[in-house]
Amino acid sequence: MSSSVLGAVTSAVEVTNIDRFGLWILVQEKEYFLSYEEYPWFQNAKLDQVLKVQLLHEGHLRWPELDVDLSIESLEHADNYPLIYK
């Protein structure tokens, strides 16, 4: 009798850490840091609002209670997607 593989990924996205500088999210085995300086929507949000992140499809993150949407592409190449108009 054999058992299933241990350690299988159960969630495609999860918040792995939150501190006074920002938060870390794990998306399909890759981790990203979202600083409050660059992503201010999360700084004063309630914990349960931040933890309720969804991966709508391969490249789209959504926090429905915060009305925040981010693309994975913008996290990987932030310089190409400025959040403040210059």
Sine and cosine of phi, psi and omega as CSV:
sin_phi,cos_phi,sin_psi,cos_psi,sin_omega,cos_omega
0.00,0.00,0.74,-0.67,0.02,-1.00
-0.89,-0.46,0.48,-0.88,0.00,-1.00
-0.96,-0.28,0.22,-0.97,0.00,-1.00
-0.94,0.35,0.30,-0.96,-0.01,-1.00
-0.92,0.39,0.76,-0.65,0.05,-1.00
-0.98,0.19,0.47,-0.88,0.08,-1.00
0.99,0.16,0.32,0.95,0.03,-1.00
-0.92,0.40,0.56,-0.83,0.01,-1.00
-0.94,0.35,0.81,-0.59,-0.01,-1.00
-0.98,-0.22,-0.27,0.96,-0.01,-1.00
-0.71,-0.71,0.68,-0.73,0.01,-1.00
-0.97,0.24,-0.39,0.92,0.01,-1.00
-0.54,-0.84,0.64,-0.77,0.09,-1.00
-0.40,-0.92,0.48,-0.88,0.11,-0.99
-0.99,0.13,0.83,-0.55,-0.08,-1.00
-0.98,-0.19,-0.37,0.93,-0.01,-1.00
-0.32,-0.95,0.54,-0.84,0.09,-1.00
-0.68,-0.73,0.76,-0.66,0.10,-1.00
-0.63,-0.77,-0.21,-0.98,-0.09,-1.00
-0.96,0.29,-0.17,0.99,-0.01,-1.00
-0.98,-0.17,-0.41,0.91,-0.04,-1.00
0.29,-0.96,-0.38,-0.93,-0.01,-1.00
-0.68,-0.73,0.42,-0.91,0.05,-1.00
-0.93,-0.37,0.70,-0.71,0.09,-1.00
-0.83,-0.56,0.59,-0.81,0.04,-1.00
-0.95,-0.31,0.88,-0.48,-0.01,-1.00
-0.85,-0.53,0.92,-0.38,0.02,-1.00
0.71,0.71,0.81,0.58,0.09,-1.00
0.95,0.30,0.23,0.97,0.09,-1.00
-0.82,-0.57,0.73,-0.68,-0.08,-1.00
-0.98,-0.21,0.62,-0.79,0.01,-1.00
-0.78,-0.63,0.59,-0.81,0.08,-1.00
-0.97,-0.25,0.79,-0.62,0.05,-1.00
-0.91,-0.41,0.98,-0.21,-0.01,-1.00
-0.96,0.26,0.51,-0.86,0.04,-1.00
-0.92,0.40,-0.45,0.89,0.03,-1.00
-0.90,0.43,-0.66,0.75,-0.02,-1.00
-1.00,-0.01,-0.43,0.90,-0.02,-1.00
-0.78,-0.63,0.95,0.31,-0.14,-0.99
-0.92,0.40,-0.26,0.97,-0.04,-1.00
-0.89,0.46,-0.40,0.92,-0.08,-1.00
-1.00,-0.01,-0.31,0.95,-0.15,-0.99
-0.88,0.48,-0.69,0.72,-0.04,-1.00
-0.96,-0.29,0.21,0.98,0.01,-1.00
-0.97,0.26,0.43,-0.90,0.08,-1.00
-0.95,0.30,0.49,-0.87,-0.04,-1.00
-0.81,0.58,-0.74,0.68,-0.04,-1.00
-0.91,0.41,-0.46,0.89,0.06,-1.00
-0.94,0.34,-0.64,0.77,0.00,-1.00
-0.94,0.33,-0.61,0.79,-0.05,-1.00
-0.95,0.30,-0.34,0.94,-0.02,-1.00
-1.00,0.05,0.90,0.43,0.02,-1.00
-0.99,-0.13,0.60,-0.80,0.00,-1.00
-0.83,-0.55,0.57,-0.82,0.17,-0.98
-0.97,-0.24,0.97,-0.23,-0.10,-1.00
-0.96,0.28,-0.61,0.79,0.16,-0.99
-0.42,-0.91,-0.10,-1.00,-0.15,-0.99
-0.77,0.64,-0.50,0.86,-0.11,-0.99
-0.80,-0.60,0.34,0.94,-0.11,-0.99
-0.74,-0.68,0.89,-0.45,0.06,-1.00
-0.98,-0.19,0.61,-0.80,-0.03,-1.00
-0.65,-0.76,0.74,-0.68,0.16,-0.99
-0.92,-0.38,1.00,-0.04,-0.14,-0.99
-0.88,0.48,-0.61,0.79,-0.04,-1.00
-0.96,0.27,-0.30,0.95,0.03,-1.00
-0.97,-0.23,-0.13,0.99,-0.08,-1.00
0.83,0.56,0.72,0.69,-0.01,-1.00
-0.88,-0.47,0.76,-0.65,0.07,-1.00
-0.79,-0.61,0.73,-0.69,0.05,-1.00
-0.69,-0.72,0.58,-0.82,0.10,-1.00
-0.99,-0.10,0.53,-0.85,0.06,-1.00
-0.87,0.49,-0.61,0.79,0.03,-1.00
-0.83,0.56,-0.66,0.75,-0.01,-1.00
-0.94,0.35,-0.46,0.89,0.07,-1.00
-0.97,0.25,-0.60,0.80,-0.02,-1.00
-0.97,0.23,-0.50,0.87,-0.05,-1.00
-0.73,-0.68,0.88,0.47,-0.10,-0.99
-0.85,0.53,-0.53,0.85,-0.01,-1.00
-0.89,0.45,-0.44,0.90,0.02,-1.00
-0.99,0.14,-0.17,0.98,-0.07,-1.00
-0.74,-0.68,0.95,0.32,0.00,-1.00
-0.91,0.41,0.67,-0.74,0.00,-1.00
-1.00,0.04,-0.23,0.97,0.01,-1.00
-0.85,-0.53,0.80,-0.60,0.00,-1.00
-0.94,0.33,0.73,-0.68,-0.01,-1.00
-0.94,-0.35,0.00,0.00,0.00,0.00
